[in-house]
Amino acid sequence: MRPMTGDRQSISPEDAAAYLQRWAVAGRRLRQELRDTSMETKLHQLAALMASAPRMGWSGTLDKEDDAVRERWMALRRSELGEG
């Protein structure tokens, strides 16, 4: 693997394939962790995230973006279900 520098360098096909393989492995691991996480833990994580929104000044902007976010989720869902 080539060292990273500030300049953009081309990547060999082998390095690109290895990079994509590592991301595929990471993606499978993350999906497995999500499947293995209990619903109770997921709800605690969601509650913690929602509780942090006002402290980060997000609550006002969240309300304004609700419709756009809902529309994006519905588009993703339709494409996932093949209804696109």
C-alpha positions in Angstrom: 0.0 0.0 0.0 1.3 3.5 -0.8 1.9 6.0 1.9 -0.7 8.8 2.1 0.5 12.3 1.1 -1.1 15.6 0.4 -0.8 15.0 -3.3 -3.4 12.8 -5.1 -1.8 9.7 -6.5 -3.3 7.0 -8.6 -4.1 3.8 -6.9 -3.3 0.4 -8.5 -6.1 -2.0 -9.3 -4.8 -4.4 -6.7 -4.8 -1.6 -4.0 -8.3 -0.6 -5.0 -9.6 -4.2 -4.8 -8.0 -4.6 -1.4 -9.5 -1.3 -0.2 -13.0 -2.4 -1.4 -12.5 -5.8 0.2 -11.7 -4.2 3.6 -14.8 -2.0 3.4 -16.9 -5.1 2.5 -15.6 -6.9 5.6 -16.3 -3.8 7.7 -19.8 -3.5 6.3 -20.6 -7.2 7.1 -19.2 -6.8 10.6 -21.3 -3.6 11.2 -24.5 -5.3 9.9 -23.9 -8.3 12.2 -23.4 -6.0 15.2 -26.6 -4.3 14.4 -28.5 -7.6 14.2 -26.9 -8.8 17.5 -27.7 -5.5 19.4 -30.8 -5.9 21.6 -33.8 -3.7 21.0 -33.4 -2.4 24.6 -29.8 -1.2 23.8 -31.0 0.3 20.5 -33.7 2.2 22.3 -31.2 3.5 25.0 -28.9 4.7 22.2 -31.8 6.4 20.5 -32.9 8.1 23.7 -29.3 9.3 24.4 -29.0 10.7 20.9 -32.4 12.5 21.1 -31.5 13.9 24.5 -28.2 15.3 23.1 -29.9 17.2 20.3 -31.0 20.3 22.4 -27.6 20.6 24.0 -26.0 20.7 20.5 -28.5 23.3 19.3 -30.1 20.9 16.8 -33.7 21.0 18.0 -34.8 24.0 16.0 -33.2 22.8 12.8 -34.6 19.3 13.2 -38.2 20.6 13.1 -37.5 22.5 9.9 -35.9 19.4 8.2 -38.5 16.8 9.2 -40.4 16.8 6.0 -37.3 16.6 3.8 -35.8 13.8 5.9 -39.1 11.8 5.8 -39.2 12.2 2.0 -35.6 10.9 1.7 -36.4 7.9 3.9 -39.4 7.1 1.8 -37.4 7.3 -1.4 -34.8 5.0 0.1 -37.4 2.6 1.3 -39.1 2.6 -2.1 -35.8 1.9 -3.9 -35.0 -0.9 -1.3 -38.4 -2.5 -1.9 -38.1 -2.1 -5.7 -41.0 0.4 -5.9 -38.7 3.1 -7.3 
